[in-house]
């Protein structure tokens, strides 16, 4: 399937960040044509602000009973992967950058970022969510070198790098709304249709191939894969061939509540 270039420009990230009072800007030294995982992009001679070694980014969305608003998929993770589709290691790219107070950092940012993440990137209690965010930052955030504060024109602090990671997750979550995509094809919760028709509805809306996950023929997750262009633009791309797709011929979009 041909790639449909769906791009989330850094301009959007900047606008969102400005609303929050956060300074997140594009890395001006990165050539616009440079795309992570393209030939020659991920070598030792390329600035990792422009093309991170983990050159694929995966927005992992879940549809889970009792979690998040009844009309939204929740964020399961914003993952970093190698160009052949292998996720970053469990201990991330720099274990020394582990943080154990991310909830507090988000809450202290003076924005509504904490409230958004608490609502849409949730796995239950706040304490469990904190541990989940800390693990996501360690395993994946520390590998997204293009979002490090010195790459984004911030003050060069670790605190800002953490905020950049969660701002990116929020921006992508807002853009890739699975419920809205299905509604555009009149597919509402409670509907059972062919998996191919559901996939087509989501991909037609997003303009890019996706990964669909299911359990017992019930939709429970969607992934959107990206490359990084120019150091700060998330450009939707074909998922890795190693990504596991739902194999059911028919699929149900269940009601969450």
Buried (B, 14 or more C-beta within 10 A) or exposed (E): EEEBEBBBBBEBBBEBBEEBEBBBBBBEEBEEEBBBBBEEBBEEEBBBBBBBBBBBBBBBBBBBEEBBEEEBBBBBBBBBBBBEBEBBEEEBBEEEBBBEEBBEBBBEBEBEBBEBBBBBBBBEEEEEBBBBBBBBBBBBBBBBBBBBBBBBBBEEEEBBBBBBBBBBBBBBBEBBBBBEBBBEBEBEBEBBBEBEEBBEBBBEBBEBBBBBBBEEBBBBBBBBBBBBBBBBBBBBBBBBEEBEBBEBEEBBBBEBE
